[in-house]
Amino acid sequence: MNKPASDHIPQEAFDWYDEYAHGMMDRRTFMKKLGSLAVLGYSMATLTTALLPNYVLAEQVSFNDDDIKATYQTFSSPSGHGKGQGYFVEPANIAGRRPVILVIHENRGLNPYIKDVARRLAKAGFIAFAPDALYPLGGYPGNDDEGRAMQRSMDREKIQNDFLAAAKFLKSHPRSNNKLGAVGFCFGGYIVNYLAGIDSTLLNAGVPFYGTPATKELRKNIKAPLMIQLGELDKRVNASWPEYETDLKVHNVPYQMHMYQGAHHGFHNDSTSRYDKDSAELAWQRTLAFFTHSLV
């Protein structure tokens, strides 16, 4: 199946989707705005197919790939929702302790794209764990709209504590070499920044994809090296970067930032037309190299 083309979709459609996906616009308004593009010759079917995710497109590593083993594991989260669960993927043919990487989803729960990211990491030789923030409510519901609404209804501080508990669970796992990385996307990118600041001894490397910074008072605690991945057209997140970079420099945090030209927010997500294949593949190769250097 081919991915929907985005070359000729107006930029405002992507901007509206970003506002909708992050709770700044309701679905009715979003669809009405998309409808306004009909006078320019765009059908609603074309626009919604391009902008809304199709997770059949996102599978790069099959769940039954012989090189990986995937299970679900639970962990205790006394300061969060009491108990959490995540998708645990390990290399099937590599024995002994391995570097561990926490994979953190967007603002809609553990969808198929994020599970595939965890499998990609295991395929590359890491042990990956992708928690589902929606587990206390029954888990990712199978569609992003409902998932966003569910996550929005939850206590944000408890969600953050659940991811903190998941990170500690993973770092101390019997198969861990006690070196922990974290990669996250959108909301998950924010959580990577948060984890780096809330406990300066926790992360050994962090890769936030288009995530906003942790609060200013936490930034002084960051010790882990960071690889910041940003899309040029992501005005909302990019607006927070100059101040964050200043604080990283002030506190002598080792970091590198990559800005991907012509890329949207969500450019790594290969289930929608925001996906930028060249940028996503380059960002992923950089991510794997960064984790190999920092964790192996």
FENRAQUI-V452439 format. One record per helix or strand. SS is the DSSP state (@ for helix, = for strand). FROM is the first residue (numbers start at 1). LEN is the number of residues. If there is no record, write none. Layout:
SS;FROM;LEN + SS;FROM;LEN
This chain:
@;11;11 + @;27;14 + @;44;8 + @;55;4 + =;68;10 + =;82;10 + =;98;7 + @;112;12 + =;127;5 + @;133;5 + @;144;9 + @;156;16 + =;176;10 + @;187;12 + =;205;5 + @;216;4 + =;225;7 + @;235;4 + @;241;10 + =;255;6 + @;277;19
